[in-house]
Amino acid sequence: MARAHALHILVKTQAEAAELKKQLAAGKKFGDLARKHSLCPSGKKGGDLGEFRRGQMVPAFDKVVFGKPTLEVHGPVKTKFGWHLIKVLSRG
């Protein structure tokens, strides 16, 4: 079963996610922005979701985590929870 370890930042709007992605591109740290802005409880841990299996997350999230390159910031990705920026640390 495929597994992954990922970080994410969850916000309410696409515009907010896009702004945070710009800040990441300018050198801000993912964990710092997650702690400050993420609506998910994982924000307290810098957005760290830990390790999880394919199918444990909603489909749009899974598609990015298991289909896009690791160590890059992907998004904004819309789910029923809001807008995510996702960084996959490892996959195996």
PDB file of N, CA, C and O in Angstrom:
ATOM      1  N   MET A   1       0.854  -1.194   0.000  1.00  0.00           N
ATOM      2  CA  MET A   1       0.000   0.000   0.000  1.00  0.00           C
ATOM      3  C   MET A   1       0.888   1.242   0.000  1.00  0.00           C
ATOM      4  O   MET A   1       1.799   1.357   0.819  1.00  0.00           O
ATOM      5  N   ALA A   2       0.626   2.153  -0.903  1.00  0.00           N
ATOM      6  CA  ALA A   2       1.420   3.378  -1.006  1.00  0.00           C
ATOM      7  C   ALA A   2       1.239   4.248   0.236  1.00  0.00           C
ATOM      8  O   ALA A   2       0.133   4.399   0.754  1.00  0.00           O
ATOM      9  N   ARG A   3       2.351   4.814   0.700  1.00  0.00           N
ATOM     10  CA  ARG A   3       2.335   5.695   1.869  1.00  0.00           C
ATOM     11  C   ARG A   3       3.029   7.004   1.505  1.00  0.00           C
ATOM     12  O   ARG A   3       3.865   7.055   0.603  1.00  0.00           O
ATOM     13  N   ALA A   4       2.664   8.053   2.224  1.00  0.00           N
ATOM     14  CA  ALA A   4       3.310   9.346   1.996  1.00  0.00           C
ATOM     15  C   ALA A   4       3.390  10.111   3.317  1.00  0.00           C
ATOM     16  O   ALA A   4       2.645   9.835   4.258  1.00  0.00           O
ATOM     17  N   HIS A   5       4.299  11.067   3.365  1.00  0.00           N
ATOM     18  CA  HIS A   5       4.432  11.986   4.499  1.00  0.00           C
ATOM     19  C   HIS A   5       4.352  13.384   3.898  1.00  0.00           C
ATOM     20  O   HIS A   5       5.142  13.734   3.022  1.00  0.00           O
ATOM     21  N   ALA A   6       3.395  14.187   4.370  1.00  0.00           N
ATOM     22  CA  ALA A   6       3.170  15.488   3.752  1.00  0.00           C
ATOM     23  C   ALA A   6       2.896  16.571   4.787  1.00  0.00           C
ATOM     24  O   ALA A   6       2.493  16.305   5.919  1.00  0.00           O
ATOM     25  N   LEU A   7       3.132  17.802   4.346  1.00  0.00           N
ATOM     26  CA  LEU A   7       2.767  19.008   5.089  1.00  0.00           C
ATOM     27  C   LEU A   7       1.684  19.712   4.289  1.00  0.00           C
ATOM     28  O   LEU A   7       1.623  19.567   3.068  1.00  0.00           O
ATOM     29  N   HIS A   8       0.824  20.475   4.966  1.00  0.00           N
ATOM     30  CA  HIS A   8      -0.120  21.294   4.215  1.00  0.00           C
ATOM     31  C   HIS A   8      -0.495  22.536   5.011  1.00  0.00           C
ATOM     32  O   HIS A   8      -0.340  22.606   6.230  1.00  0.00           O
ATOM     33  N   ILE A   9      -0.990  23.501   4.270  1.00  0.00           N
ATOM     34  CA  ILE A   9      -1.564  24.718   4.852  1.00  0.00           C
ATOM     35  C   ILE A   9      -2.989  24.793   4.317  1.00  0.00           C
ATOM     36  O   ILE A   9      -3.203  24.742   3.106  1.00  0.00           O
ATOM     37  N   LEU A  10      -3.961  24.915   5.214  1.00  0.00           N
ATOM     38  CA  LEU A  10      -5.370  24.997   4.838  1.00  0.00           C
ATOM     39  C   LEU A  10      -5.891  26.393   5.130  1.00  0.00           C
ATOM     40  O   LEU A  10      -5.800  26.874   6.260  1.00  0.00           O
ATOM     41  N   VAL A  11      -6.442  27.045   4.102  1.00  0.00           N
ATOM     42  CA  VAL A  11      -7.027  28.383   4.259  1.00  0.00           C
ATOM     43  C   VAL A  11      -8.409  28.418   3.595  1.00  0.00           C
ATOM     44  O   VAL A  11      -8.796  27.480   2.898  1.00  0.00           O
ATOM     45  N   LYS A  12      -9.140  29.504   3.820  1.00  0.00           N
ATOM     46  CA  LYS A  12     -10.519  29.597   3.316  1.00  0.00           C
ATOM     47  C   LYS A  12     -10.626  29.950   1.846  1.00  0.00           C
ATOM     48  O   LYS A  12     -11.557  29.502   1.176  1.00  0.00           O
ATOM     49  N   THR A  13      -9.679  30.757   1.314  1.00  0.00           N
ATOM     50  CA  THR A  13      -9.841  31.252  -0.055  1.00  0.00           C
ATOM     51  C   THR A  13      -8.660  30.894  -0.954  1.00  0.00           C
ATOM     52  O   THR A  13      -7.532  30.702  -0.500  1.00  0.00           O
ATOM     53  N   GLN A  14      -8.963  30.814  -2.222  1.00  0.00           N
ATOM     54  CA  GLN A  14      -7.917  30.564  -3.223  1.00  0.00           C
ATOM     55  C   GLN A  14      -6.917  31.709  -3.230  1.00  0.00           C
ATOM     56  O   GLN A  14      -5.716  31.483  -3.383  1.00  0.00           O
ATOM     57  N   ALA A  15      -7.402  32.943  -3.066  1.00  0.00           N
ATOM     58  CA  ALA A  15      -6.517  34.111  -3.069  1.00  0.00           C
ATOM     59  C   ALA A  15      -5.523  34.046  -1.910  1.00  0.00           C
ATOM     60  O   ALA A  15      -4.344  34.360  -2.079  1.00  0.00           O
ATOM     61  N   GLU A  16      -5.996  33.642  -0.747  1.00  0.00           N
ATOM     62  CA  GLU A  16      -5.105  33.530   0.409  1.00  0.00           C
ATOM     63  C   GLU A  16      -4.047  32.446   0.166  1.00  0.00           C
ATOM     64  O   GLU A  16      -2.875  32.632   0.495  1.00  0.00           O
ATOM     65  N   ALA A  17      -4.462  31.324  -0.406  1.00  0.00           N
ATOM     66  CA  ALA A  17      -3.513  30.254  -0.718  1.00  0.00           C
ATOM     67  C   ALA A  17      -2.475  30.726  -1.734  1.00  0.00           C
ATOM     68  O   ALA A  17      -1.289  30.429  -1.598  1.00  0.00           O
ATOM     69  N   ALA A  18      -2.921  31.457  -2.743  1.00  0.00           N
ATOM     70  CA  ALA A  18      -2.000  31.963  -3.764  1.00  0.00           C
ATOM     71  C   ALA A  18      -0.998  32.942  -3.155  1.00  0.00           C
ATOM     72  O   ALA A  18       0.180  32.924  -3.511  1.00  0.00           O
ATOM     73  N   GLU A  19      -1.453  33.787  -2.248  1.00  0.00           N
ATOM     74  CA  GLU A  19      -0.564  34.738  -1.579  1.00  0.00           C
ATOM     75  C   GLU A  19       0.481  34.002  -0.730  1.00  0.00           C
ATOM     76  O   GLU A  19       1.657  34.366  -0.737  1.00  0.00           O
ATOM     77  N   LEU A  20       0.056  32.985  -0.014  1.00  0.00           N
ATOM     78  CA  LEU A  20       1.002  32.203   0.790  1.00  0.00           C
ATOM     79  C   LEU A  20       2.009  31.471  -0.094  1.00  0.00           C
ATOM     80  O   LEU A  20       3.176  31.330   0.273  1.00  0.00           O
ATOM     81  N   LYS A  21       1.560  31.010  -1.250  1.00  0.00           N
ATOM     82  CA  LYS A  21       2.481  30.331  -2.176  1.00  0.00           C
ATOM     83  C   LYS A  21       3.549  31.307  -2.666  1.00  0.00           C
ATOM     84  O   LYS A  21       4.711  30.930  -2.821  1.00  0.00           O
ATOM     85  N   LYS A  22       3.160  32.559  -2.911  1.00  0.00           N
ATOM     86  CA  LYS A  22       4.140  33.590  -3.296  1.00  0.00           C
ATOM     87  C   LYS A  22       5.158  33.800  -2.185  1.00  0.00           C
ATOM     88  O   LYS A  22       6.353  33.930  -2.446  1.00  0.00           O
ATOM     89  N   GLN A  23       4.680  33.833  -0.945  1.00  0.00           N
ATOM     90  CA  GLN A  23       5.586  34.023   0.187  1.00  0.00           C
ATOM     91  C   GLN A  23       6.558  32.850   0.316  1.00  0.00           C
ATOM     92  O   GLN A  23       7.730  33.049   0.637  1.00  0.00           O
ATOM     93  N   LEU A  24       6.081  31.636   0.067  1.00  0.00           N
ATOM     94  CA  LEU A  24       6.958  30.472   0.087  1.00  0.00           C
ATOM     95  C   LEU A  24       8.021  30.575  -1.008  1.00  0.00           C
ATOM     96  O   LEU A  24       9.191  30.269  -0.779  1.00  0.00           O
ATOM     97  N   ALA A  25       7.606  31.005  -2.189  1.00  0.00           N
ATOM     98  CA  ALA A  25       8.541  31.161  -3.306  1.00  0.00           C
ATOM     99  C   ALA A  25       9.598  32.222  -2.997  1.00  0.00           C
ATOM    100  O   ALA A  25      10.716  32.164  -3.509  1.00  0.00           O
ATOM    101  N   ALA A  26       9.232  33.190  -2.154  1.00  0.00           N
ATOM    102  CA  ALA A  26      10.168  34.265  -1.779  1.00  0.00           C
ATOM    103  C   ALA A  26      11.075  33.862  -0.620  1.00  0.00           C
ATOM    104  O   ALA A  26      11.906  34.651  -0.171  1.00  0.00           O
ATOM    105  N   GLY A  27      10.910  32.612  -0.132  1.00  0.00           N
ATOM    106  CA  GLY A  27      11.830  32.128   0.883  1.00  0.00           C
ATOM    107  C   GLY A  27      11.269  31.945   2.285  1.00  0.00           C
ATOM    108  O   GLY A  27      11.997  31.539   3.190  1.00  0.00           O
ATOM    109  N   LYS A  28       9.987  32.237   2.479  1.00  0.00           N
ATOM    110  CA  LYS A  28       9.392  32.003   3.810  1.00  0.00           C
ATOM    111  C   LYS A  28       9.352  30.501   4.078  1.00  0.00           C
ATOM    112  O   LYS A  28       9.270  29.700   3.146  1.00  0.00           O
ATOM    113  N   LYS A  29       9.409  30.129   5.332  1.00  0.00           N
ATOM    114  CA  LYS A  29       9.415  28.714   5.716  1.00  0.00           C
ATOM    115  C   LYS A  29       7.983  28.168   5.783  1.00  0.00           C
ATOM    116  O   LYS A  29       7.089  28.804   6.342  1.00  0.00           O
ATOM    117  N   PHE A  30       7.786  26.986   5.207  1.00  0.00           N
ATOM    118  CA  PHE A  30       6.467  26.349   5.154  1.00  0.00           C
ATOM    119  C   PHE A  30       5.886  26.221   6.555  1.00  0.00           C
ATOM    120  O   PHE A  30       4.739  26.603   6.789  1.00  0.00           O
ATOM    121  N   GLY A  31       6.660  25.692   7.479  1.00  0.00           N
ATOM    122  CA  GLY A  31       6.180  25.478   8.841  1.00  0.00           C
ATOM    123  C   GLY A  31       5.739  26.753   9.531  1.00  0.00           C
ATOM    124  O   GLY A  31       4.740  26.762  10.250  1.00  0.00           O
ATOM    125  N   ASP A  32       6.486  27.838   9.313  1.00  0.00           N
ATOM    126  CA  ASP A  32       6.135  29.119   9.932  1.00  0.00           C
ATOM    127  C   ASP A  32       4.788  29.621   9.409  1.00  0.00           C
ATOM    128  O   ASP A  32       3.944  30.075  10.182  1.00  0.00           O
ATOM    129  N   LEU A  33       4.594  29.536   8.087  1.00  0.00           N
ATOM    130  CA  LEU A  33       3.332  29.993   7.495  1.00  0.00           C
ATOM    131  C   LEU A  33       2.172  29.093   7.915  1.00  0.00           C
ATOM    132  O   LEU A  33       1.059  29.576   8.123  1.00  0.00           O
ATOM    133  N   ALA A  34       2.420  27.797   8.040  1.00  0.00           N
ATOM    134  CA  ALA A  34       1.374  26.874   8.479  1.00  0.00           C
ATOM    135  C   ALA A  34       0.943  27.208   9.906  1.00  0.00           C
ATOM    136  O   ALA A  34      -0.251  27.251  10.200  1.00  0.00           O
ATOM    137  N   ARG A  35       1.910  27.446  10.792  1.00  0.00           N
ATOM    138  CA  ARG A  35       1.581  27.769  12.181  1.00  0.00           C
ATOM    139  C   ARG A  35       0.763  29.059  12.281  1.00  0.00           C
ATOM    140  O   ARG A  35      -0.120  29.183  13.130  1.00  0.00           O
ATOM    141  N   LYS A  36       1.065  29.997  11.416  1.00  0.00           N
ATOM    142  CA  LYS A  36       0.403  31.306  11.475  1.00  0.00           C
ATOM    143  C   LYS A  36      -0.959  31.323  10.772  1.00  0.00           C
ATOM    144  O   LYS A  36      -1.880  31.992  11.240  1.00  0.00           O
ATOM    145  N   HIS A  37      -1.100  30.604   9.664  1.00  0.00           N
ATOM    146  CA  HIS A  37      -2.280  30.762   8.802  1.00  0.00           C
ATOM    147  C   HIS A  37      -3.201  29.550   8.684  1.00  0.00           C
ATOM    148  O   HIS A  37      -4.385  29.718   8.392  1.00  0.00           O
ATOM    149  N   SER A  38      -2.693  28.330   8.901  1.00  0.00           N
ATOM    150  CA  SER A  38      -3.502  27.143   8.606  1.00  0.00           C
ATOM    151  C   SER A  38      -4.679  26.995   9.560  1.00  0.00           C
ATOM    152  O   SER A  38      -4.547  27.192  10.768  1.00  0.00           O
ATOM    153  N   LEU A  39      -5.829  26.647   8.999  1.00  0.00           N
ATOM    154  CA  LEU A  39      -7.040  26.405   9.771  1.00  0.00           C
ATOM    155  C   LEU A  39      -7.090  24.979  10.317  1.00  0.00           C
ATOM    156  O   LEU A  39      -7.927  24.669  11.165  1.00  0.00           O
ATOM    157  N   CYS A  40      -6.214  24.124   9.845  1.00  0.00           N
ATOM    158  CA  CYS A  40      -6.176  22.727  10.271  1.00  0.00           C
ATOM    159  C   CYS A  40      -5.412  22.608  11.596  1.00  0.00           C
ATOM    160  O   CYS A  40      -4.433  23.323  11.811  1.00  0.00           O
ATOM    161  N   PRO A  41      -5.852  21.717  12.477  1.00  0.00           N
ATOM    162  CA  PRO A  41      -5.099  21.508  13.723  1.00  0.00           C
ATOM    163  C   PRO A  41      -3.623  21.169  13.492  1.00  0.00           C
ATOM    164  O   PRO A  41      -2.787  21.428  14.358  1.00  0.00           O
ATOM    165  N   SER A  42      -3.296  20.589  12.323  1.00  0.00           N
ATOM    166  CA  SER A  42      -1.898  20.267  12.018  1.00  0.00           C
ATOM    167  C   SER A  42      -1.039  21.520  11.895  1.00  0.00           C
ATOM    168  O   SER A  42       0.189  21.436  11.935  1.00  0.00           O
ATOM    169  N   GLY A  43      -1.677  22.685  11.746  1.00  0.00           N
ATOM    170  CA  GLY A  43      -0.924  23.938  11.661  1.00  0.00           C
ATOM    171  C   GLY A  43      -0.024  24.143  12.861  1.00  0.00           C
ATOM    172  O   GLY A  43       1.064  24.705  12.731  1.00  0.00           O
ATOM    173  N   LYS A  44      -0.461  23.695  14.032  1.00  0.00           N
ATOM    174  CA  LYS A  44       0.342  23.826  15.252  1.00  0.00           C
ATOM    175  C   LYS A  44       1.654  23.067  15.142  1.00  0.00           C
ATOM    176  O   LYS A  44       2.629  23.389  15.822  1.00  0.00           O
ATOM    177  N   LYS A  45       1.671  22.046  14.271  1.00  0.00           N
ATOM    178  CA  LYS A  45       2.885  21.243  14.056  1.00  0.00           C
ATOM    179  C   LYS A  45       3.552  21.638  12.734  1.00  0.00           C
ATOM    180  O   LYS A  45       4.245  20.825  12.123  1.00  0.00           O
ATOM    181  N   GLY A  46       3.346  22.866  12.299  1.00  0.00           N
ATOM    182  CA  GLY A  46       3.940  23.315  11.045  1.00  0.00           C
ATOM    183  C   GLY A  46       3.296  22.711   9.821  1.00  0.00           C
ATOM    184  O   GLY A  46       3.902  22.664   8.751  1.00  0.00           O
ATOM    185  N   GLY A  47       2.052  22.242   9.974  1.00  0.00           N
ATOM    186  CA  GLY A  47       1.333  21.651   8.848  1.00  0.00           C
ATOM    187  C   GLY A  47       1.606  20.171   8.649  1.00  0.00           C
ATOM    188  O   GLY A  47       1.135  19.579   7.678  1.00  0.00           O
ATOM    189  N   ASP A  48       2.366  19.563   9.562  1.00  0.00           N
ATOM    190  CA  ASP A  48       2.774  18.164   9.405  1.00  0.00           C
ATOM    191  C   ASP A  48       1.601  17.212   9.631  1.00  0.00           C
ATOM    192  O   ASP A  48       1.030  17.158  10.721  1.00  0.00           O
ATOM    193  N   LEU A  49       1.253  16.469   8.590  1.00  0.00           N
ATOM    194  CA  LEU A  49       0.177  15.478   8.663  1.00  0.00           C
ATOM    195  C   LEU A  49       0.695  14.099   9.036  1.00  0.00           C
ATOM    196  O   LEU A  49      -0.087  13.166   9.222  1.00  0.00           O
ATOM    197  N   GLY A  50       2.005  13.971   9.145  1.00  0.00           N
ATOM    198  CA  GLY A  50       2.582  12.661   9.423  1.00  0.00           C
ATOM    199  C   GLY A  50       2.476  11.764   8.202  1.00  0.00           C
ATOM    200  O   GLY A  50       2.286  12.224   7.077  1.00  0.00           O
ATOM    201  N   GLU A  51       2.607  10.466   8.460  1.00  0.00           N
ATOM    202  CA  GLU A  51       2.542   9.504   7.362  1.00  0.00           C
ATOM    203  C   GLU A  51       1.124   8.950   7.249  1.00  0.00           C
ATOM    204  O   GLU A  51       0.467   8.704   8.260  1.00  0.00           O
ATOM    205  N   PHE A  52       0.660   8.756   6.028  1.00  0.00           N
ATOM    206  CA  PHE A  52      -0.677   8.220   5.787  1.00  0.00           C
ATOM    207  C   PHE A  52      -0.670   7.411   4.508  1.00  0.00           C
ATOM    208  O   PHE A  52       0.245   7.524   3.692  1.00  0.00           O
ATOM    209  N   ARG A  53      -1.705   6.586   4.336  1.00  0.00           N
ATOM    210  CA  ARG A  53      -1.835   5.724   3.162  1.00  0.00           C
ATOM    211  C   ARG A  53      -2.746   6.358   2.112  1.00  0.00           C
ATOM    212  O   ARG A  53      -3.586   7.206   2.413  1.00  0.00           O
ATOM    213  N   ARG A  54      -2.553   5.921   0.883  1.00  0.00           N
ATOM    214  CA  ARG A  54      -3.449   6.332  -0.206  1.00  0.00           C
ATOM    215  C   ARG A  54      -4.880   5.987   0.206  1.00  0.00           C
ATOM    216  O   ARG A  54      -5.144   4.894   0.706  1.00  0.00           O
ATOM    217  N   GLY A  55      -5.801   6.933  -0.008  1.00  0.00           N
ATOM    218  CA  GLY A  55      -7.194   6.698   0.314  1.00  0.00           C
ATOM    219  C   GLY A  55      -7.622   7.228   1.667  1.00  0.00           C
ATOM    220  O   GLY A  55      -8.818   7.279   1.954  1.00  0.00           O
ATOM    221  N   GLN A  56      -6.664   7.629   2.518  1.00  0.00           N
ATOM    222  CA  GLN A  56      -7.023   8.166   3.826  1.00  0.00           C
ATOM    223  C   GLN A  56      -7.433   9.637   3.746  1.00  0.00           C
ATOM    224  O   GLN A  56      -8.139  10.131   4.624  1.00  0.00           O
ATOM    225  N   MET A  57      -6.999  10.330   2.712  1.00  0.00           N
ATOM    226  CA  MET A  57      -7.342  11.733   2.525  1.00  0.00           C
ATOM    227  C   MET A  57      -8.401  11.849   1.427  1.00  0.00           C
ATOM    228  O   MET A  57      -8.655  10.888   0.700  1.00  0.00           O
ATOM    229  N   VAL A  58      -9.014  13.020   1.310  1.00  0.00           N
ATOM    230  CA  VAL A  58     -10.007  13.222   0.259  1.00  0.00           C
ATOM    231  C   VAL A  58      -9.338  13.072  -1.115  1.00  0.00           C
ATOM    232  O   VAL A  58      -8.136  13.307  -1.238  1.00  0.00           O
ATOM    233  N   PRO A  59     -10.103  12.682  -2.154  1.00  0.00           N
ATOM    234  CA  PRO A  59      -9.510  12.376  -3.459  1.00  0.00           C
ATOM    235  C   PRO A  59      -8.638  13.475  -4.062  1.00  0.00           C
ATOM    236  O   PRO A  59      -7.564  13.168  -4.581  1.00  0.00           O
ATOM    237  N   ALA A  60      -9.048  14.731  -4.016  1.00  0.00           N
ATOM    238  CA  ALA A  60      -8.248  15.803  -4.623  1.00  0.00           C
ATOM    239  C   ALA A  60      -6.892  15.935  -3.931  1.00  0.00           C
ATOM    240  O   ALA A  60      -5.884  16.226  -4.575  1.00  0.00           O
ATOM    241  N   PHE A  61      -6.877  15.721  -2.630  1.00  0.00           N
ATOM    242  CA  PHE A  61      -5.641  15.799  -1.846  1.00  0.00           C
ATOM    243  C   PHE A  61      -4.747  14.602  -2.191  1.00  0.00           C
ATOM    244  O   PHE A  61      -3.552  14.761  -2.443  1.00  0.00           O
ATOM    245  N   ASP A  62      -5.334  13.417  -2.197  1.00  0.00           N
ATOM    246  CA  ASP A  62      -4.610  12.189  -2.544  1.00  0.00           C
ATOM    247  C   ASP A  62      -3.958  12.289  -3.920  1.00  0.00           C
ATOM    248  O   ASP A  62      -2.812  11.878  -4.107  1.00  0.00           O
ATOM    249  N   LYS A  63      -4.693  12.833  -4.869  1.00  0.00           N
ATOM    250  CA  LYS A  63      -4.197  12.938  -6.247  1.00  0.00           C
ATOM    251  C   LYS A  63      -2.888  13.719  -6.297  1.00  0.00           C
ATOM    252  O   LYS A  63      -1.962  13.339  -7.013  1.00  0.00           O
ATOM    253  N   VAL A  64      -2.811  14.806  -5.541  1.00  0.00           N
ATOM    254  CA  VAL A  64      -1.589  15.610  -5.497  1.00  0.00           C
ATOM    255  C   VAL A  64      -0.487  14.855  -4.759  1.00  0.00           C
ATOM    256  O   VAL A  64       0.635  14.741  -5.252  1.00  0.00           O
ATOM    257  N   VAL A  65      -0.813  14.342  -3.578  1.00  0.00           N
ATOM    258  CA  VAL A  65       0.194  13.691  -2.735  1.00  0.00           C
ATOM    259  C   VAL A  65       0.827  12.485  -3.429  1.00  0.00           C
ATOM    260  O   VAL A  65       2.036  12.276  -3.333  1.00  0.00           O
ATOM    261  N   PHE A  66       0.016  11.700  -4.123  1.00  0.00           N
ATOM    262  CA  PHE A  66       0.533  10.478  -4.730  1.00  0.00           C
ATOM    263  C   PHE A  66       0.846  10.626  -6.223  1.00  0.00           C
ATOM    264  O   PHE A  66       1.277   9.663  -6.857  1.00  0.00           O
ATOM    265  N   GLY A  67       0.636  11.818  -6.791  1.00  0.00           N
ATOM    266  CA  GLY A  67       0.880  11.981  -8.219  1.00  0.00           C
ATOM    267  C   GLY A  67       1.830  13.089  -8.621  1.00  0.00           C
ATOM    268  O   GLY A  67       2.259  13.144  -9.773  1.00  0.00           O
ATOM    269  N   LYS A  68       2.168  13.972  -7.696  1.00  0.00           N
ATOM    270  CA  LYS A  68       3.032  15.114  -8.032  1.00  0.00           C
ATOM    271  C   LYS A  68       4.419  14.919  -7.424  1.00  0.00           C
ATOM    272  O   LYS A  68       4.584  14.117  -6.505  1.00  0.00           O
ATOM    273  N   PRO A  69       5.418  15.648  -7.930  1.00  0.00           N
ATOM    274  CA  PRO A  69       6.783  15.508  -7.397  1.00  0.00           C
ATOM    275  C   PRO A  69       6.882  15.858  -5.913  1.00  0.00           C
ATOM    276  O   PRO A  69       6.151  16.710  -5.408  1.00  0.00           O
ATOM    277  N   THR A  70       7.803  15.182  -5.230  1.00  0.00           N
ATOM    278  CA  THR A  70       8.040  15.462  -3.816  1.00  0.00           C
ATOM    279  C   THR A  70       8.898  16.724  -3.657  1.00  0.00           C
ATOM    280  O   THR A  70       9.574  17.162  -4.588  1.00  0.00           O
ATOM    281  N   LEU A  71       8.846  17.284  -2.457  1.00  0.00           N
ATOM    282  CA  LEU A  71       9.657  18.433  -2.043  1.00  0.00           C
ATOM    283  C   LEU A  71       9.371  19.710  -2.816  1.00  0.00           C
ATOM    284  O   LEU A  71      10.196  20.623  -2.837  1.00  0.00           O
ATOM    285  N   GLU A  72       8.216  19.779  -3.444  1.00  0.00           N
ATOM    286  CA  GLU A  72       7.753  21.004  -4.107  1.00  0.00           C
ATOM    287  C   GLU A  72       6.413  21.381  -3.486  1.00  0.00           C
ATOM    288  O   GLU A  72       5.693  20.521  -2.978  1.00  0.00           O
ATOM    289  N   VAL A  73       6.085  22.669  -3.529  1.00  0.00           N
ATOM    290  CA  VAL A  73       4.791  23.117  -3.001  1.00  0.00           C
ATOM    291  C   VAL A  73       3.769  23.084  -4.135  1.00  0.00           C
ATOM    292  O   VAL A  73       3.963  23.707  -5.178  1.00  0.00           O
ATOM    293  N   HIS A  74       2.683  22.352  -3.916  1.00  0.00           N
ATOM    294  CA  HIS A  74       1.622  22.214  -4.917  1.00  0.00           C
ATOM    295  C   HIS A  74       0.351  22.902  -4.435  1.00  0.00           C
ATOM    296  O   HIS A  74       0.044  22.911  -3.243  1.00  0.00           O
ATOM    297  N   GLY A  75      -0.366  23.465  -5.366  1.00  0.00           N
ATOM    298  CA  GLY A  75      -1.625  24.108  -5.019  1.00  0.00           C
ATOM    299  C   GLY A  75      -1.673  25.513  -5.568  1.00  0.00           C
ATOM    300  O   GLY A  75      -0.755  25.960  -6.256  1.00  0.00           O
ATOM    301  N   PRO A  76      -2.739  26.195  -5.260  1.00  0.00           N
ATOM    302  CA  PRO A  76      -3.848  25.836  -4.380  1.00  0.00           C
ATOM    303  C   PRO A  76      -4.678  24.662  -4.905  1.00  0.00           C
ATOM    304  O   PRO A  76      -4.962  24.560  -6.098  1.00  0.00           O
ATOM    305  N   VAL A  77      -5.057  23.779  -3.973  1.00  0.00           N
ATOM    306  CA  VAL A  77      -5.875  22.609  -4.259  1.00  0.00           C
ATOM    307  C   VAL A  77      -7.168  22.742  -3.456  1.00  0.00           C
ATOM    308  O   VAL A  77      -7.134  22.898  -2.235  1.00  0.00           O
ATOM    309  N   LYS A  78      -8.314  22.681  -4.151  1.00  0.00           N
ATOM    310  CA  LYS A  78      -9.601  22.839  -3.473  1.00  0.00           C
ATOM    311  C   LYS A  78     -10.147  21.493  -3.019  1.00  0.00           C
ATOM    312  O   LYS A  78     -10.165  20.522  -3.776  1.00  0.00           O
ATOM    313  N   THR A  79     -10.596  21.455  -1.752  1.00  0.00           N
ATOM    314  CA  THR A  79     -11.326  20.304  -1.224  1.00  0.00           C
ATOM    315  C   THR A  79     -12.540  20.848  -0.479  1.00  0.00           C
ATOM    316  O   THR A  79     -12.746  22.060  -0.421  1.00  0.00           O
ATOM    317  N   LYS A  80     -13.335  19.958   0.084  1.00  0.00           N
ATOM    318  CA  LYS A  80     -14.502  20.403   0.850  1.00  0.00           C
ATOM    319  C   LYS A  80     -14.100  21.172   2.105  1.00  0.00           C
ATOM    320  O   LYS A  80     -14.936  21.847   2.705  1.00  0.00           O
ATOM    321  N   PHE A  81     -12.848  21.081   2.506  1.00  0.00           N
ATOM    322  CA  PHE A  81     -12.371  21.770   3.710  1.00  0.00           C
ATOM    323  C   PHE A  81     -11.903  23.192   3.438  1.00  0.00           C
ATOM    324  O   PHE A  81     -11.862  24.019   4.349  1.00  0.00           O
ATOM    325  N   GLY A  82     -11.546  23.483   2.179  1.00  0.00           N
ATOM    326  CA  GLY A  82     -11.025  24.797   1.816  1.00  0.00           C
ATOM    327  C   GLY A  82      -9.932  24.642   0.767  1.00  0.00           C
ATOM    328  O   GLY A  82      -9.988  23.747  -0.076  1.00  0.00           O
ATOM    329  N   TRP A  83      -8.947  25.517   0.829  1.00  0.00           N
ATOM    330  CA  TRP A  83      -7.851  25.533  -0.146  1.00  0.00           C
ATOM    331  C   TRP A  83      -6.560  25.130   0.539  1.00  0.00           C
ATOM    332  O   TRP A  83      -6.233  25.623   1.619  1.00  0.00           O
ATOM    333  N   HIS A  84      -5.829  24.222  -0.103  1.00  0.00           N
ATOM    334  CA  HIS A  84      -4.593  23.688   0.480  1.00  0.00           C
ATOM    335  C   HIS A  84      -3.377  24.051  -0.361  1.00  0.00           C
ATOM    336  O   HIS A  84      -3.444  24.154  -1.585  1.00  0.00           O
ATOM    337  N   LEU A  85      -2.269  24.240   0.339  1.00  0.00           N
ATOM    338  CA  LEU A  85      -0.946  24.172  -0.260  1.00  0.00           C
ATOM    339  C   LEU A  85      -0.352  22.892   0.319  1.00  0.00           C
ATOM    340  O   LEU A  85      -0.427  22.664   1.527  1.00  0.00           O
ATOM    341  N   ILE A  86       0.228  22.069  -0.519  1.00  0.00           N
ATOM    342  CA  ILE A  86       0.691  20.755  -0.098  1.00  0.00           C
ATOM    343  C   ILE A  86       2.156  20.570  -0.479  1.00  0.00           C
ATOM    344  O   ILE A  86       2.567  20.868  -1.601  1.00  0.00           O
ATOM    345  N   LYS A  87       2.929  20.075   0.473  1.00  0.00           N
ATOM    346  CA  LYS A  87       4.325  19.729   0.225  1.00  0.00           C
ATOM    347  C   LYS A  87       4.536  18.292   0.664  1.00  0.00           C
ATOM    348  O   LYS A  87       4.408  17.971   1.846  1.00  0.00           O
ATOM    349  N   VAL A  88       4.860  17.425  -0.290  1.00  0.00           N
ATOM    350  CA  VAL A  88       5.085  16.009  -0.014  1.00  0.00           C
ATOM    351  C   VAL A  88       6.559  15.837   0.369  1.00  0.00           C
ATOM    352  O   VAL A  88       7.452  16.155  -0.416  1.00  0.00           O
ATOM    353  N   LEU A  89       6.801  15.337   1.573  1.00  0.00           N
ATOM    354  CA  LEU A  89       8.173  15.133   2.036  1.00  0.00           C
ATOM    355  C   LEU A  89       8.735  13.812   1.544  1.00  0.00           C
ATOM    356  O   LEU A  89       9.905  13.738   1.167  1.00  0.00           O
ATOM    357  N   SER A  90       7.914  12.762   1.544  1.00  0.00           N
ATOM    358  CA  SER A  90       8.377  11.459   1.086  1.00  0.00           C
ATOM    359  C   SER A  90       7.188  10.601   0.671  1.00  0.00           C
ATOM    360  O   SER A  90       6.044  10.834   1.061  1.00  0.00           O
ATOM    361  N   ARG A  91       7.513   9.601  -0.138  1.00  0.00           N
ATOM    362  CA  ARG A  91       6.469   8.701  -0.626  1.00  0.00           C
ATOM    363  C   ARG A  91       7.125   7.342  -0.797  1.00  0.00           C
ATOM    364  O   ARG A  91       8.272   7.251  -1.233  1.00  0.00           O
ATOM    365  N   GLY A  92       6.405   6.298  -0.458  1.00  0.00           N
ATOM    366  CA  GLY A  92       7.015   4.985  -0.633  1.00  0.00           C
ATOM    367  C   GLY A  92       6.007   3.881  -0.605  1.00  0.00           C
ATOM    368  O   GLY A  92       6.367   2.712  -0.740  1.00  0.00           O
TER     369      GLY A  92
END
